[in-house]
Amino acid sequence: MPLIVDKQAVRMDILMAFQRCIDRKPLTNVSLRDIAAEASMSHAKLLNYFDSKEELLVSYVRYTRDYMSEKCVAFMSYVARGRVGEQRPNATTQTYVLAHYNERVAELIKEEFAEWRRIMEKCLKRIYGDEVGAREAEGMMILIAGTFICNYNNALTGGISDNIIGSFDKLLQS
C-alpha cells in the first residue's frame, strides 16, 4: 500500500524549519540545505515541495500574512462582539462622558487609558521592535476604544465587524 503524504503538513514543517533557521542567522544567509537539515530531510526532498528559496520565502510571507490577518480578525471580532454570557461593562461610554464632569472618574479613566497605552506599546515593541512606540500604541487604542464605544451604542452595522481588516485596507489604499 503506498504511503499517503500530507503535502500541506510537510510544507508547513519546512516553513517552520525555515523560521527556526532565521532565528539563528540572517535570512539572506540561510540556504535550502540549512532548511532541509533543520526539517530532517534531504535537500532533494525539500525541492519536491519548494522549487527555490524564493518560492519558499514567498510561501513563508503568505503564511505570515494569513496568520496575522486571522489573529487580527479574531481580536477585532472579539472587540466588536465579545463572548456570549461574558460580563462586559456596558456603561463605558457613559463613564467616559461622566469623566468630563467628575475629577475622580476622570483620573480613573486617564489611568485606564495610560495602562492600555503602556500594555499596547509593550506588545507592539515585543512584536516589531523599537521602531514602533507611543504613536502606534495610541493609534491601536483609538481603534479598539472606538470599536468598543460604537459596539456598546449599537452603532456598528455589523459589516465592518465581519471584515474589519479589509475595511481598513481600503482606507489605507486611497
Backbone hydrogen bonds in HBPLUS format (Angstrom, degrees):
<---DONOR---> <-ACCEPTOR-->    atom                        ^
c    i                          cat <-CA-CA->   ^        H-A-AA   ^      H-
h    n   atom  resd res      DA  || num        DHA   H-A  angle D-A-AA Bond
n    s   type  num  typ     dist DA aas  dist angle  dist       angle   num
A0009-ALA N   A0006-ASP O   3.06 MM   3  5.35 118.3  2.46 103.8 118.4     1
A0010-VAL N   A0006-ASP O   3.04 MM   4  6.41 156.1  2.10 154.5 161.9     2
A0011-ARG N   A0007-LYS O   2.85 MM   4  6.07 161.4  1.88 151.0 156.5     3
A0012-MET N   A0008-GLN O   2.94 MM   4  6.15 154.3  2.00 144.9 151.8     4
A0013-ASP N   A0009-ALA O   2.91 MM   4  6.18 152.8  1.98 143.6 151.4     5
A0014-ILE N   A0010-VAL O   2.93 MM   4  6.24 152.6  2.01 149.7 157.0     6
A0015-LEU N   A0011-ARG O   2.92 MM   4  6.25 156.4  1.98 147.8 154.4     7
A0016-MET N   A0012-MET O   2.89 MM   4  6.14 155.7  1.95 151.8 158.1     8
A0017-ALA N   A0013-ASP O   2.93 MM   4  6.15 144.7  2.05 140.5 150.7     9
A0018-PHE N   A0014-ILE O   2.85 MM   4  6.15 152.8  1.92 148.9 156.5    10
A0019-GLN N   A0015-LEU O   2.93 MM   4  6.22 152.3  2.01 142.3 149.9    11
A0020-ARG N   A0016-MET O   2.98 MM   4  6.26 155.2  2.04 143.5 149.4    12
A0021-CYS N   A0017-ALA O   2.96 MM   4  6.24 150.2  2.05 145.2 153.7    13
A0022-ILE N   A0018-PHE O   2.96 MM   4  6.32 155.5  2.02 153.1 159.0    14
A0023-ASP N   A0019-GLN O   3.09 MM   4  6.34 120.7  2.46 137.6 152.6    15
A0023-ASP N   A0020-ARG O   3.23 MM   3  5.09 142.6  2.38  92.7 103.5    16
A0024-ARG N   A0021-CYS O   3.02 MM   3  5.39 144.4  2.15 105.4 115.5    17
A0025-LYS N   A0021-CYS O   3.11 MM   4  6.48 145.4  2.24 148.6 158.8    18
A0029-ASN N   A0026-PRO O   2.82 MM   3  5.40 148.8  1.92 117.8 127.7    19
A0030-VAL N   A0027-LEU O   3.14 MM   3  5.33 162.1  2.17 109.1 114.7    20
A0034-ASP N   A0031-SER O   3.09 MM   3  5.06 118.2  2.49  93.3 108.1    21
A0035-ILE N   A0031-SER O   3.07 MM   4  6.45 159.1  2.12 149.6 154.6    22
A0036-ALA N   A0032-LEU O   2.82 MM   4  6.04 161.0  1.86 150.6 156.1    23
A0037-ALA N   A0033-ARG O   2.94 MM   4  6.09 163.7  1.97 148.0 152.2    24
A0038-GLU N   A0034-ASP O   2.96 MM   4  6.20 158.7  2.00 147.4 153.6    25
A0039-ALA N   A0035-ILE O   2.87 MM   4  6.09 142.2  2.01 145.7 156.6    26
A0039-ALA N   A0036-ALA O   3.14 MM   3  4.99 121.6  2.50  91.3 106.2    27
A0041-MET N   A0036-ALA O   2.94 MM   5  5.18 164.7  1.97 145.5 148.5    28
A0040-SER N   A0037-ALA O   3.05 MM   3  4.95 156.8  2.10 101.7 108.0    29
A0046-LEU N   A0042-SER O   3.06 MM   4  6.40 159.5  2.10 150.3 155.5    30
A0047-LEU N   A0043-HIS O   3.08 MM   4  6.39 151.1  2.16 146.8 154.5    31
A0048-ASN N   A0045-LYS O   2.95 MM   3  5.23 150.3  2.04 105.9 115.4    32
A0049-TYR N   A0046-LEU O   2.89 MM   3  5.46 153.8  1.96 115.2 123.5    33
A0050-PHE N   A0046-LEU O   3.00 MM   4  6.26 151.7  2.08 151.4 160.5    34
A0056-LEU N   A0052-SER O   3.10 MM   4  6.38 157.2  2.15 145.6 151.9    35
A0057-LEU N   A0053-LYS O   2.78 MM   4  6.01 160.2  1.82 152.2 158.0    36
A0058-VAL N   A0054-GLU O   2.84 MM   4  6.05 163.2  1.86 153.7 157.8    37
A0059-SER N   A0055-GLU O   2.97 MM   4  6.14 155.5  2.03 142.5 149.4    38
A0060-TYR N   A0056-LEU O   2.88 MM   4  6.16 149.0  1.98 146.1 155.2    39
A0061-VAL N   A0057-LEU O   2.89 MM   4  6.21 157.2  1.95 152.2 158.1    40
A0062-ARG N   A0058-VAL O   2.96 MM   4  6.21 158.5  2.00 148.3 154.2    41
A0063-TYR N   A0059-SER O   2.88 MM   4  6.08 157.8  1.93 145.0 151.7    42
A0064-THR N   A0060-TYR O   2.87 MM   4  6.13 161.9  1.91 151.4 155.8    43
A0065-ARG N   A0061-VAL O   2.89 MM   4  6.12 166.1  1.91 151.7 155.4    44
A0066-ASP N   A0062-ARG O   2.87 MM   4  6.06 171.3  1.87 156.5 158.7    45
A0067-TYR N   A0063-TYR O   2.85 MM   4  5.95 160.9  1.88 152.0 158.0    46
A0068-MET N   A0064-THR O   2.92 MM   4  6.03 175.0  1.92 157.2 158.6    47
A0069-SER N   A0065-ARG O   2.91 MM   4  5.99 159.9  1.95 149.8 156.2    48
A0070-GLU N   A0066-ASP O   2.95 MM   4  6.04 158.8  2.00 144.4 150.2    49
A0071-LYS N   A0067-TYR O   3.05 MM   4  6.34 158.3  2.10 149.8 155.5    50
A0072-CYS N   A0068-MET O   2.85 MM   4  6.06 158.6  1.90 150.4 156.7    51
A0073-VAL N   A0069-SER O   2.86 MM   4  6.02 163.1  1.89 152.7 157.1    52
A0074-ALA N   A0070-GLU O   2.98 MM   4  6.15 160.1  2.02 145.3 151.1    53
A0075-PHE N   A0071-LYS O   2.91 MM   4  6.09 161.8  1.94 148.0 153.1    54
A0076-MET N   A0072-CYS O   2.86 MM   4  6.02 172.1  1.87 155.2 157.6    55
A0077-SER N   A0073-VAL O   2.81 MM   4  5.88 148.0  1.92 144.6 154.0    56
A0078-TYR N   A0074-ALA O   2.97 MM   4  6.20 152.4  2.05 143.4 150.7    57
A0079-VAL N   A0075-PHE O   2.88 MM   4  6.24 159.2  1.92 151.5 157.5    58
A0080-ALA N   A0076-MET O   2.89 MM   4  6.05 156.7  1.95 143.3 149.3    59
A0081-ARG N   A0077-SER O   2.78 MM   4  5.83 151.7  1.85 148.0 156.1    60
A0082-GLY N   A0078-TYR O   2.66 MM   4  4.48 130.6  1.90 116.5 132.8    61
A0086-GLU N   A0083-ARG O   3.13 MM   3  5.36 161.4  2.17 126.5 126.8    62
A0095-THR N   A0091-ALA O   2.97 MM   4  6.30 154.9  2.03 156.2 163.7    63
A0096-TYR N   A0092-THR O   2.98 MM   4  6.28 150.3  2.07 151.4 160.2    64
A0097-VAL N   A0093-THR O   3.01 MM   4  6.32 152.7  2.09 148.7 155.9    65
A0098-LEU N   A0094-GLN O   2.80 MM   4  6.01 159.2  1.84 148.8 155.5    66
A0099-ALA N   A0095-THR O   2.97 MM   4  6.12 140.0  2.14 138.3 147.6    67
A0100-HIS N   A0097-VAL O   2.98 MM   3  5.52 148.4  2.08 112.3 121.2    68
A0101-TYR N   A0098-LEU O   2.85 MM   3  5.35 146.8  1.96 113.9 123.7    69
A0102-ASN N   A0098-LEU O   2.95 MM   4  6.06 129.3  2.22 150.3 164.9    70
A0106-ALA N   A0102-ASN O   2.86 MM   4  6.07 157.3  1.91 152.9 160.7    71
A0107-GLU N   A0103-GLU O   2.93 MM   4  6.18 155.4  1.99 149.8 154.8    72
A0108-LEU N   A0104-ARG O   3.14 MM   4  6.44 156.8  2.19 145.0 151.0    73
A0109-ILE N   A0105-VAL O   2.88 MM   4  6.15 158.8  1.92 155.5 161.3    74
A0110-LYS N   A0106-ALA O   2.89 MM   4  6.12 160.4  1.93 150.5 156.2    75
A0111-GLU N   A0107-GLU O   2.90 MM   4  6.13 155.2  1.96 145.9 152.8    76
A0112-GLU N   A0108-LEU O   2.85 MM   4  6.10 151.8  1.93 144.8 153.0    77
A0113-PHE N   A0109-ILE O   2.95 MM   4  6.25 166.3  1.97 156.6 158.4    78
A0114-ALA N   A0110-LYS O   2.84 MM   4  6.00 152.0  1.92 145.8 154.7    79
A0115-GLU N   A0111-GLU O   2.91 MM   4  6.08 156.1  1.97 146.7 152.6    80
A0116-TRP N   A0112-GLU O   2.97 MM   4  6.28 159.6  2.01 149.1 155.0    81
A0117-ARG N   A0113-PHE O   2.87 MM   4  6.02 165.3  1.89 149.0 153.0    82
A0118-ARG N   A0114-ALA O   2.94 MM   4  6.12 157.7  1.99 145.2 151.4    83
A0119-ILE N   A0115-GLU O   2.92 MM   4  6.12 167.5  1.93 155.8 158.7    84
A0120-MET N   A0116-TRP O   2.76 MM   4  5.90 167.7  1.77 157.1 161.2    85
A0121-GLU N   A0117-ARG O   2.83 MM   4  5.92 163.5  1.86 148.8 153.6    86
A0122-LYS N   A0118-ARG O   2.98 MM   4  6.12 160.4  2.01 145.8 151.6    87
A0123-CYS N   A0119-ILE O   2.93 MM   4  6.17 162.1  1.96 152.7 157.3    88
A0124-LEU N   A0120-MET O   2.88 MM   4  6.08 165.2  1.91 153.2 157.6    89
A0125-LYS N   A0121-GLU O   2.88 MM   4  6.02 160.9  1.91 151.8 156.9    90
A0126-ARG N   A0122-LYS O   2.98 MM   4  6.14 154.1  2.04 144.8 152.2    91
A0127-ILE N   A0123-CYS O   3.02 MM   4  6.27 149.3  2.12 146.6 154.7    92
A0128-TYR N   A0124-LEU O   2.71 MM   4  5.78 174.4  1.71 159.8 161.8    93
A0129-GLY N   A0125-LYS O   2.69 MM   4  4.42 142.1  1.83 122.4 129.4    94
A0132-VAL N   A0129-GLY O   3.43 MM   3  6.49 170.0  2.44 125.8 126.8    95
A0137-ALA N   A0133-GLY O   3.02 MM   4  6.23 160.9  2.06 154.2 160.4    96
A0138-GLU N   A0134-ALA O   2.83 MM   4  5.96 158.3  1.87 148.8 154.5    97
A0139-GLY N   A0135-ARG O   2.91 MM   4  6.14 151.9  1.99 144.7 152.8    98
A0140-MET N   A0136-GLU O   2.98 MM   4  6.26 157.2  2.03 148.9 154.1    99
A0141-MET N   A0137-ALA O   2.94 MM   4  6.22 154.5  2.01 145.8 153.5   100
A0142-ILE N   A0138-GLU O   2.94 MM   4  6.20 154.9  2.01 148.7 154.7   101
A0143-LEU N   A0139-GLY O   3.13 MM   4  6.44 160.6  2.17 147.4 152.0   102
A0144-ILE N   A0140-MET O   2.91 MM   4  6.15 166.7  1.93 155.5 159.1   103
A0145-ALA N   A0141-MET O   2.73 MM   4  5.77 170.0  1.74 157.2 159.9   104
A0146-GLY N   A0142-ILE O   2.87 MM   4  5.71 156.3  1.92 140.4 148.3   105
A0147-THR N   A0143-LEU O   3.02 MM   4  6.11 151.4  2.10 139.0 146.7   106
A0148-PHE N   A0144-ILE O   2.90 MM   4  6.23 162.6  1.93 155.3 160.0   107
A0149-ILE N   A0145-ALA O   2.88 MM   4  6.10 172.9  1.88 157.7 159.0   108
A0150-CYS N   A0146-GLY O   2.89 MM   4  6.01 168.4  1.90 149.6 153.4   109
A0151-ASN N   A0147-THR O   2.86 MM   4  5.93 158.0  1.91 148.3 155.0   110
A0152-TYR N   A0148-PHE O   2.88 MM   4  6.10 166.0  1.90 159.4 162.5   111
A0153-ASN N   A0149-ILE O   3.11 MM   4  6.27 143.3  2.25 144.7 154.0   112
A0155-ALA N   A0150-CYS O   2.73 MM   5  4.83 161.4  1.77 160.0 155.4   113
A0154-ASN N   A0151-ASN O   2.98 MM   3  4.98 160.7  2.02 110.9 113.1   114
A0162-ASP N   A0158-GLY O   3.30 MM   4  6.53 142.7  2.44 143.9 151.6   115
A0163-ASN N   A0160-ILE O   3.23 MM   3  5.34 131.2  2.48  98.1 110.1   116
A0167-SER N   A0163-ASN O   3.01 MM   4  6.28 148.8  2.10 148.7 158.1   117
A0168-PHE N   A0164-ILE O   3.07 MM   4  6.36 155.4  2.13 148.6 153.8   118
A0169-ASP N   A0165-ILE O   2.90 MM   4  6.10 153.1  1.98 149.0 157.4   119
A0170-LYS N   A0166-GLY O   3.13 MM   4  6.36 152.0  2.21 143.6 148.8   120
A0171-LEU N   A0167-SER O   3.39 MM   4  6.72 153.2  2.47 138.8 145.1   121
A0172-LEU N   A0168-PHE O   2.97 MM   4  6.27 157.5  2.02 154.1 160.1   122
A0173-GLN N   A0169-ASP O   3.08 MM   4  6.30 140.8  2.24 145.9 155.7   123
A0174-SER N   A0171-LEU O   3.29 MM   3  5.50 149.7  2.39 101.9 110.3   124
